[in-house]
């Protein structure tokens, strides 16, 4: 988790927002992809990732955000992450291709999971080892 937080913090910089939902989502994606060996296409973020993020976000008093709340937070964070990468000219460095936009927050979660776990941008990693997708 520390490495994931460091990578995400390096993208966002010193901001005063809770980045934990994105950090947790990326960490969960890493476990699903690389530890459990589940293919990326078989992972459904609303079923496999968001509920686990909600559990990790539980407050000391036992209050837990809903999956809908987690979904909105992750959507905002993924879009802000994309905007930060674009503004700083880091898209190709972190993703491995000169993309113009992301299709969904899900994409950013997986791009960051590949970058954190493999120390290689997503598109470079799948070009070298296409089996990572299956």
C-alpha positions in Angstrom: 0.0 0.0 0.0 2.9 2.4 0.7 4.2 2.1 -2.8 0.7 2.6 -4.3 0.2 5.7 -2.1 3.6 7.1 -3.1 2.8 6.7 -6.8 -0.6 8.3 -6.5 0.8 11.0 -4.3 3.5 11.7 -6.9 0.8 12.2 -9.5 -1.4 14.5 -7.4 1.2 16.3 -5.5 0.5 17.9 -2.1 -3.2 18.1 -2.2 -5.6 18.1 0.7 -8.0 15.4 -0.4 -8.6 11.9 0.7 -6.8 9.7 -1.9 -7.4 6.5 0.1 -10.3 5.2 -2.1 -8.0 5.3 -5.2 -5.1 3.8 -3.3 -7.3 1.0 -1.9 -8.9 0.3 -5.3 -5.5 0.0 -7.0 -4.2 -2.3 -4.2 -7.2 -4.5 -4.6 -6.8 -4.6 -8.4 -3.2 -5.6 -7.9 -4.2 -8.6 -5.7 -6.9 -9.6 -8.1 -4.7 -9.4 -11.2 -1.3 -10.5 -10.0 -1.8 -12.5 -6.9 -5.1 -14.3 -7.6 -4.4 -14.3 -11.4 -7.9 -13.1 -12.4 -7.9 -11.8 -16.0 -8.6 -8.1 -16.3 -11.8 -8.6 -18.3 -13.2 -10.9 -15.6 -12.9 -8.2 -12.9 -16.0 -6.1 -12.4 -15.1 -3.1 -10.4 -18.6 -2.6 -9.0 -18.8 -6.1 -7.7 -15.1 -7.0 -7.0 -13.4 -3.8 -6.0 -15.9 -1.1 -4.7 -17.3 -3.3 -1.9 -13.8 -4.0 -0.6 -12.9 -0.3 -0.8 -16.0 0.5 1.2 -15.0 -2.1 3.9 -11.5 -0.6 4.1 -13.0 2.9 4.4 -14.9 2.0 7.6 -14.6 4.5 10.3 -13.5 3.6 13.9 -17.1 3.9 14.9 -18.1 1.2 12.4 -19.7 3.5 9.9 -18.9 2.4 6.3 -19.6 4.4 3.1 -22.0 2.8 0.6 -20.7 1.3 -2.7 -22.5 4.2 -4.5 -20.5 6.7 -2.5 -17.3 4.8 -3.1 -18.1 4.7 -6.8 -18.6 8.5 -7.0 -15.4 9.1 -5.0 -13.4 6.8 -7.3 -14.9 8.4 -10.4 -13.9 11.9 -9.2 -10.4 10.7 -8.1 -9.8 8.9 -11.4 -10.8 11.9 -13.4 -8.7 14.2 -11.3 -5.8 11.8 -11.7 -6.2 11.9 -15.5 -6.3 15.7 -15.5 -3.2 15.9 -13.3 -1.3 13.5 -15.6 -2.4 15.5 -18.7 -1.6 18.9 -17.1 1.9 17.7 -16.1 2.6 15.9 -19.4 3.0 12.5 -17.7 0.4 10.4 -19.6 2.9 8.5 -21.6 5.3 8.0 -18.7 2.6 6.5 -16.5 0.4 4.8 -19.1 2.9 4.0 -21.9 0.8 5.5 -24.7 -0.2 9.0 -25.8 -3.9 8.7 -24.9 -6.3 11.6 -25.3 -8.8 10.4 -22.7 -9.8 7.5 -20.5 -13.1 5.8 -21.1 -13.9 5.0 -17.4 -12.5 5.3 -13.9 -12.0 1.5 -14.2 -9.2 2.2 -16.8 -7.3 4.4 -14.4 -7.4 1.8 -11.6 -6.0 -0.9 -13.9 -3.4 1.4 -15.5 -2.1 2.4 -12.0 -2.2 -1.2 -10.8 0.1 -2.3 -13.7 2.4 0.7 -13.1 2.7 0.1 -9.3 3.1 -3.7 -9.5 5.3 -4.1 -12.6 7.1 -0.7 -12.4 6.1 -0.5 -16.1 3.4 1.5 -17.8 0.3 -0.5 -18.8 0.7 -0.4 -22.6 4.4 -1.2 -22.4 3.7 -4.2 -20.2 1.0 -5.7 -22.4 3.1 -5.1 -25.5 5.9 -7.1 -23.9 3.7 -9.7 -22.2 0.2 -9.9 -23.9 -0.6 -12.9 -21.6 -1.1 -10.4 -18.8 -4.5 -9.6 -20.2 -5.8 -13.2 -20.2 
